[in-house]
């Protein structure tokens, strides 16, 4: 048993630049007709979400073309290496004894979380040093005054499942270009299952194309959520209304539920209060599998604007 968790990679817990104060706006994943997932999206206290800001609201606009197919292939290759590196660390610790610490928000963290994120960051920094990185455990890393690309990492989404030996946790990897998620990975390292979503392409599971399934009747739908106890106030009321209409409500699957949704095994995933590293990677995976992401009013989710430019961060 390890006596203590090693010190985290020497990142600042917060970006080295000012961030607007955020509120939350609940959004949902949905098929073209039905709800797939509830979660939260940060918005600013200005007149509109910064992700929806018009061009004059952005600091010193710089024209940046979206990545071409060659670049997307390169990014996907690096992302695969990142997932491999994380998986090697996680498998060594899964169902072994280790110390567990509580973070400031009372959520648990283990040596596996921190060591895996360090391995992930090393791969990105070595291959794409101009890209910024935001990790759940160690915050921001950016070597440039300006970058269009931000990697968002969650080495173990579902740490409680990991701690209790249940392989429904996963490694989440997202790459954003000027705030838009263009690549997402859900990796289950114990089962060795990897869902990859890339902008403009179909989602794959271990190289094979997958898709969501049609469910024209909510009364026939299978629903997943991590725990009904995680909802509060209006979110709980909304969840109960949906839960009471589905055929089968199921619990305790963490990010793996979204992977099952992308593969067409379940119809809805309902969550609330997720952080950026919890859901940004899911967007390309679900969209590439045929799902649609909207807010509660049916407005399409454009993603979060995570752009670092001349010592400012827009979120």
N, C-alpha and C positions, 0 to 999 in steps of 0.2 A: 504494500500500500504506500503510495506516495505521501510524504510528510506534509508537503505543501504544494500549491499550484505555483508554477514559475511566474515571474513577473511578465506582464503582457508586453507585446511589442511596443516600442517607445513611440507611440502615436499620441497626439493630443486627443482627449476624449471629445472635444468639440472642434469644429473647423477652425483654422487659423484666421478666420475672417468673420465678419458680422453676419448673422442670420436673422431674418425677420421673425418676430414673435408669431407663433402659430396657434391657430385653433384647429379643430378637426371637423371634417365633413364626411359623413358616412356615404359609402358608395357600394355598389354590388357588382358581382359577376352575373352575367345572364346569357342564356342561349338567345337566339333571335326572338323568342317569345317568353322565356321564363327565367326566373331568378336562379343564379348559380352560387353567388357568394356575397356576403356583406363584410365590409371592412372600412377603414377610415383613411382619409386622404388629407394631409395638411393643407391648409389654405392660409393666406395672410389676413391681417386685419384691415387691409386696404379695401377698396371698393370691389375688387374682383380677385379670384384666385390668381396667383402669380403665374401658374401654369397656363392660364388663359390670357395673360397680359398681351396687349397689342405691342407692336414693334417699338413705338416711341417710349414705352415703359421700361424697355430693356436697356442696360447700360452699354453704350458704345457698340452697337450691333456690328457683328462681323459675319460676312457671308461664309457659310460652311456647307458644302455639299454632303448629302448623305453618303454613307459608305457604299462602294460598289460590291459586286459579287466576290471579287478577289479579296477585298478587305473583310467582308463578312466571313468568308471561309477562314481567313487568318485569325480573326477574333474567335471563331468557333473552335479552332484548333487550340488556341491558348486557353479558352474556357474549359475545354476537355482536360487539359493538363492541370488546370486549377482544381477541377473536381477530383481527378486522380490523386493529387497530392493530399487533398482533404480526406479522401476516403482511406488512404493508407494510415493516416493518423487515427481516424475514428475507429477503424476495425481493430486496432491494437488495444483500444481501451474499452470497447463494447463488452458488457457483461463481465468486466473486471472491477476490482475495488479501487476507488480513488476518492480523494477529498472533494467535497462539494461546498462551495461558498455561495452566499447570497449577495446579489448586487443591490444597489441602492433602492431599486424598485421591488426588491424581495424575490426577483426571479433568480433561479439557480444558474451557476456557471461552473464548469469543470475544466480540468487540465486539457481535456480533448477539445473543448470549444476554443480555448486560447491558442493551443499548439496548432490546431487545424487552420485557424485564421492566419497565423503567422506563415504557415506553409503556402497558403493561397496567395497571400500578399507577395511573397518572394517570387512566385512564378510570374505574376503580373508585372512586378517591378523589373524583372529581368527581361521580359519579352516586350513590354509596352511601357517604358519608363515615363513617357509623357502623359499617360493616363492618370486620372485621380482615382482614389480608392476610398470607399466608405464601408467600414466593417462594423458589425454589431458590437464586437468586443472591444475594439481599439480605436474607433472613430475614424478621423480623416487622415489621408496622406496625399499630398499634392506637391510635386516638385516644380510645377510651372505656375506662372502668373495667370495663364489662361489655358483652359483645356475644354474641348467639346465632349470628351469622353469621361464617364464616371462609372466605375465598377462598384456595385453594391453587393455586399457579401453577408451571408448568415451561415456560418459553418455548421451549426446544428440547430435547425428549426424544429423545436419539439424536444428541448433538453430534458424535460421531465420524463418523456417516453424513453429517451436514451438512458437516463439514470436508472429507470426501472426495467430495462432490458427488453423494451418493446420496439421492434424495428419499423415504426411508422413515422419516425423523424426523418429529416432529410437535410441535405446541403443545398442552399439556394444561392444562385449566382445570377446577377443581372448586369447587363452592360447598357448604359444610356448614352445616346447621342443627342446632345443639346436638349436633354430632359426627356426624350422619348426612349422607352425600353425597346431596343432593337434585338436583344438576345437574352434568353432566359433558360436556366437549367434547374430542374428538380432532380437531385441525385440521391438515391437510397443506397448508401455504400455497403450495407450488410447484405441486402438482396441483390446488389449489383445491377440495379435498374436505373436508367438515366433517360429522362425526358428532356429533349432539346427543342426549344422554340426559337426561330429566327425570323425576323421581319420579312414578310413577303413569301415565306416558305411554309410547308406543312410540318407540323410537329412530329417528332419521331421518338420512339422508345427503343433504345439500343439499336438504332439504325432503321427501324421499321416504322412506316407511317401509321399514326393513330388518329382517331377522331372521336369527338363527343357523339353521343347517341341521341336520336330524336325522342322526345317525350311530349306528346301533344296534350297530355292530361295530367295536371298536377296531382291528381288523386292516385296516379300510378308511379309517381316519382319516389326515388330513394334519395334521402337527404343525409348529409354528414355535417357535423360541427364538432369542434374539439371538446367543448363542454358547455352545457346550458348555463353554468354558473358564471361564465365569463361575460355574459350580457348584462347590461344595466339600463334602467329607465326605459326610454322609447325603443332602444335597440332590442331589449328583451320582449317588449310587447309585439314588435314586428316579427321577431323570431317565432314567438308562440303562435301568431296567426298563420305563418307559413307552415310550421311544424304540424299544426292541427289539420292541415289540408293534404299533406303528403301521405303516401302509402306506408313508408317505413322511415322513421327518424333513427339515425345511428350516431354514435359518439366516440370521440377519442382517437382521431386519425391524423391530427396535425396537418402538415403540408402534404402528406401522402394522399389525403383526400382529394386534393386538386389534381394530383397525378392520376388517380383513379377516374376522376371526372374527364380528364383529357383523353383517357383511353376508353371512355364510354361505358364504365361500369356503374357509375352513379350519376344522378341528374342534377343535384344541387349541393353546393357547399356554402354554408352560412357562417360567417365569422364577424367579429366586431373588435374595434380597437387595435388593429394591426399597425405595425410600424413600417416605414418604407422598405426595410430589408426583409420584411415578412411577405410582401406582396408584389414588389416590382418585377421579380423574376417570373412570377406566375402569368403576367400579362402576355408575353409572346407565346408561352406554352399553350395557354387556353385559346388565345385568338387563332394560333396556327392549327389548333385541333378543331376549329369550327365554332368555338364559343365567342360571345360578344361581351365586352365589358362596359357597363353603364353605371351611372349614379342611380339613386332611388327614383328619379323622375324619368329615367330612360335615356338620359344624355350620355353619349359615349365618353369614356374616360380617355383623355389624351395622354395621361401619364404625368409624372411629377417633373418639374423643371429643376434639375440638379446641374447647374452650370456654374463653373468657377471662372470668373473673369475679372481681372484687375482688382483683386481683393474684395470681391463681393460674391455672395452665394445667393441664388434665387431658388426657393423651394416652393 
